[in-house]
Amino acid sequence: MSVARAGDMHHRESLLVRYQLWFERSFAYVMMMPSTLFILAFVGFPFLLLLTMSVTTGVFSVVQPIRWVGLLHYKRALANTALWNYLGNTVIYVIGSIWVGAILHFLIAWALNNLNPKFERFWLTFILLPWAIPYVISAMFWKWMLQGDVGIIPWVLRGLGLISEEWQYMSGKWSAMAVIIVTHMWTWGPIAITLMNAGFKGIPQQMYEAAQVDGANPWQQFRYITFPFMKPSILVSVVMLSMFTMRQMGEILTLTEGGPGKATTVLAIHIYRNLVLYGRPEYASVVGILLMIATVVLVWIIHKLIAPRYELD
């Protein structure tokens, strides 16, 4: 009798454990449902529509039926030499804004981390101000400051003898490209600086004390302590800002409108003009898919270059 009762209790406990496991798994799925539905509605559906438009024609037409064309739009897009020029402009814009900016943001975060805590809070709040201003408004401020005849920046540069009286930032490709890169670094830099400053706070000070006892110089401390510990923060900031920059066009349209000529036209502007101004949704969708692929490749490259590597003993 006791053996049967023990078996019955064991069976009940087993059922209870299985029910608890089932409830925990079900509860997790229920909690994930709102975010999953949100992603499907606002990310999945637009992506499927974009993919559909890239391989069909007549999606938005009220006269022509939807017709499958396969990779025809992709062949035409890849044969367009202007597309590759805009891709080159995008690469220059991203490298200048993110990779050059990452060095500057790292140095600013390092300087903030070495300040007195009272001054650090003040300067961190001050640095976050550009992020609080809409980026189009920020671009307008920079455009006014860069006006050749009344802008404060050309006035200072002329006083230092660095530019001529006739200088205009729209007079050449590289001056216009430098302007949009600097503006982008100023507008989006607070995100990277905040993330990197938090990364500096996570470095154990005991590591530096032990390194000093062992006779490590400042360069060795940076190479073997600071940079390895900062890699996760650098990776997050660079990846996030790279994805934002790849699809950025508001600042460029405000400052240069893609000029002079097409010198600062990036893929995002090319997509906007073909979709909204030229009425070519199929071509715009193809370029959008190519931009997405380029972003994924860029993130993969960044991850390979920066991601910390851990070795198990």
N, C-alpha and C positions, 0 to 999 in steps of 0.2 A: 504493500500500500504506500509506504514512504517513498519507494523508488518511483512509483507512478506519479505521486504528488510532486516529487522533485523534477521529474521529466516535464510535467505540466507547467511548473513554474519557469523552468528553463525555456520552454516554448513561448510562454507569455513574454518573458524578458527579450527573447529574440525578436518577437513581433513588435515589441515596443521600440527596440533599437532600430529596426528597419523602418518603422513609422516615423521616428524622429529624423532619420537620415532622409527619408522621402520628403518630409515637411521642410527640412532645411534647404534641400535642393529646389523644391517647388517655390519656396519663399524667395530664394535668390533669383529664380527666373521671373517671378512676379515683380520684384524690385527692378530688374533690368528691362522690363517691358516698356515703360514710358520712354526711356532713352533710346531703346531699339526702334520704337515706332517713330520717334522724332528723327532719328538718323535716316530711316527708310523714307520718310516723307520729304525731308528737306535736303537729303544728300543722294539717296538711292534713286528716287524718281527723276530728279534733274539729270543725274548721270545717265540713266537709261534713255531719257529723251535726247541728250547730247549724242549718245552712241547711235541712236536710231537715225537722227538727222545726218550723221556723218556717212551713213551707208544707204540712204534713201534720198528721194527727191519728192517735193510736193507736200511736205508735212504741214506747212502753214498755208497751203494754197486752197482756196475754196472752189477752184475750177479743175485743176489737175489732180488726178488720183495719186496716192502714195505709191511710188515705184522703187523697187530695189535696184541699186546701181553698184553694189559691192564696194570695191576699193577705188572707184573712179575718182571720187572727190579727193582721196588721199594722193593719187598719182598726180592730179592737177596741182594740188597744193605743194607737193614736194618738188615739182618742176618750176615753181615760181621762185625766181632768184631773189625777189624782194623779201620773201619769207626768211631766207637764210640771213639776209642783212639785218632784219629785225631780231632774229635769234642772236646774232652777234652783238647787237646793241643790248639785248637783255643780259647776256653773259657779262659784258663789261659793267653794266649797271649793278648786277648782283655781286660780282667780285669786288667792285669798288665800295659798295654800300655795306656789305656783310663782312668780307674778309679784312679789308682795310679798317672798317669800322670796329671789328672785333678786337683788333689790337688796341685801338684808342679806348674802347669801352673797358677793356681789361685793365689798362693803366689807370683810368679814372676810378674804377672799382677798387683797385689796389691802393690808390691814394686815399680814398674815403675810409678804407679799412684801417689805415694808419693814423687817422685823425683822432683827436679827442672825441669821445662819444657825443658830447654836446654839439660840437661843430659838425660832426658826421651827420647827425639828424637834420641839422639846418641845411647843409649842402645837399643831402639826399632829397629833401623836400624841394629844394630849389631846382635840382636836376630833373625831377619828375614833372615840372611845369610844362615842358613841351608836349608831354604825353596827354596832358589835360586839355590841350588846344586841338580842335579838329584839324586834321592834316591839310585840308584845303586852305584853311585860314592861315596856317603856318606857312604854306607855300606862297600865299599872297603877301605875307610879311616879308619873306625873303625876296620876292619879286620887286617889292617897293624899295627894299634896301639895296638892291642890285641895279636899279635904274641908272643908266650911264650918266645922266645929267643931274639928277637930284639925289641919288642913293648915297647912303653913308659909307657903304663898303667901297665903291669906286672912288669916292672922295679921299678916303684914307689911303687907298692903294696909289692914287695919283700923288698924294703928298709924300709917300715913300719912294716915288719914282719907279714903281713896279709896272704901271700900265700907262698907256698914252691917253691924251685927252679924248680921242675918238673911240676909245674902247667900249664895246658893248658885249655882254656875256652871250648874246645870241649871234655874235659875229663869226663864230667857228664851232665846229663839232665838239672839240675837246673842252672848250670853256663852258659850253652848254651842258655837256655831260658831267663836268666837275661840279657845276651848280646843283644839278638834280641829285647827285651823289651826296654832297655835303648836306643838302636840305633833308634828304632821307635819313642820314645818320643822326642829324639833330632831332628829327621828329620821333624816330623809333628807337633811338639810343637808350632812353630811360629804361626800357624793358630789359635790354641786355645788361645795363649797369646794375639794375636791381637784382637780377638773377646772379650775376657774378659776385656782387657784394655779399649776397647770402651764401654763396659758395665759399668765400674767404672766411666767413664766420664759422663754417663747419670744419675748418682745418684745426686739428688739435695742436695747441701751442707747445705741448710736451715734445712734439716731433722736432720743432725748431730748437728747443732747449737741448735735446739729446744730440741733434746734429752739431750744435755749437760745441758741446762737450767733446764730440769726436773730431772737431777741427774742420768742419765743413765751411767753405767760403759761401758768400751770398749766391753766386751762380749755382753751386752744387745744391744749396737749399732750394733754389727755385726749380732746378731740373728734377730733383728726386723727391721733393715734398710738395711745393706749391703747385706746379703744373699737373702732376698726376692727380692730386686731390681736386683740382679745378676742372678737370676734363668733363665730368658730368654736367656742371653748370655751363661751361662753354658749349658743349654739345647741344644742350636744350636751347640756349639762346640763339645759336647759329642756325640750327634747324628751323626753329620757329620763325625767325626773321627772314630766312631764305624763302620759306613758303609764302610769307606775306609779300616779300619783295618781288617774287616771280609774277604775281598777279596785280602788282601795284600800277596804277595809271593816273590817279587823281592829282598827285603832286606834279607829275610830268606834264599833264595837260594844262595845269594852272601856270607852270613856269615857262614851258617852251612850246606847248601844243604839238610835241613830237619833232620840232624843228631844231636848228635851221634845216629846211628841206625835210628830210626824214631821218636826220642824224641821231635824234633821241627817241625815235619811235620804237617802242618795245612790243613784244607779242601781245600783251594785254590791250594796248591801244589798237593794234592791228585787228584783234578780235572785235573790239567795240565798234570800230568804224565799219567793218564788213557786216556786222550784225544789225547795227542801228542805222547807219548812214547810207550804206550801199545796198542793203536788202539782200545779202547773201548769207542766209543762215546756215546752209550746208557747208560752205567754205569756212565760216566762222566756227562751226562745231568741230571740223577737222583740226583747225589750228588749236582749238581748246583741248582736244584730246592730245595733240602733240605737246602742248604746254604742260598738261598733266603728266605725261610720260617724262618730259624733261625735268619736272619737279621731283618725281620719284627717283630718277637717276641721280639728281643733285643731292638729294637726301641720303641716298645709298653711299655716294662718294664721301660726303661729310662724315657719315657714320664710320666708314672704313678709316678715314684719316684721324678722327678725333676720339672715337669711342674708346673708353678705357678697356684694357685687356687684363683679365685676371688669370693667373696661373695657379693651378692646384698642385700642392706638394703631394 
